[in-house]
Amino acid sequence: MIERYHRQTLLPEIGNEGQRKLGNARVLIVGIGGLGCPVATYLCGAGIGCLGLVDDDTVSLSNLHRQVLYTEDEVGLSKVRCAARRLRAMNRHVRIIEHPVRLTSGNADDIIRDYDLVVDGCDNPATRYLISDTCATYRIPYIYGGITALSGQVAILCHGEEAATYRTLFPESSEGTEHAAPSPVVSPAVIGPTPAIVGSVQAAEAIKFLVGFGEPLVNKLWNLDLLTMQTYIISLHS
């Protein structure tokens, strides 16, 4: 174990105590697709004690250019089952919990409340509202990540006093969808490196947050434009 994590425990920000914190952490990843694959890979490699995987989808051929946990031989199989098998082979010391289901209002409480941190790897606003609302209820930090084509965003929501939530980013009217603010547009067009970079930033933020170093993106929205390689951070207010 000392050799496995040697390179990251050399960092004074982590050390042996930080590694112990990672080993005691329980992290839930909702969506094991373009974002969820790099998040799961790097958190498993970092030695997170327990990783929960939520996804009801199966592997498709069009996934493979960006969802790098899967192979051509796994097309048609459960993403959660395939990802869990790969992650266990990568690090047998990490406990992998499989949730091969869609996150719904009927199961969100039972699944989410058992974790210390939730990382968003999904691709639809409805699930993000559900994650955010549930995390806010249980005061569980939520690492949001979103991508489209050649751009992406990351933020840590639902943490601390006056915490920003997903509804802070994209308000939804209680009077009905006809009065609601525009929801984020999810485009199927994307190159593989876009979710790879954004998912890696989510994983880095999870490690920083769990260990307690640096300046995690709490109530801040990090933005990336791969066309120009410009990034910027804006503050969020609930």
Buried (B, 14 or more C-beta within 10 A) or exposed (E): EEEEBEEBBEEEEBBEEBBBBBBEBBBBBBBBBBBBBBBBBBBBBBBBBBBBBBBBBBBEEEBBEBBBBBEEEBBEBBBBBBBBBBBBEBBEEBEBBBBBEBBEEEEBEEBBEBBBBBBBBBBEBEBBBBBBBBBBEBEBBBBBBBBBEBBBBBBBBBBEEEBBBBBBBBEBEEEEEEEEEEBBEEEEEBEBEBBBBBBBBBBBBBBBBBBEBEEBBBBBBBBBEBEEEEEEEEEBEB
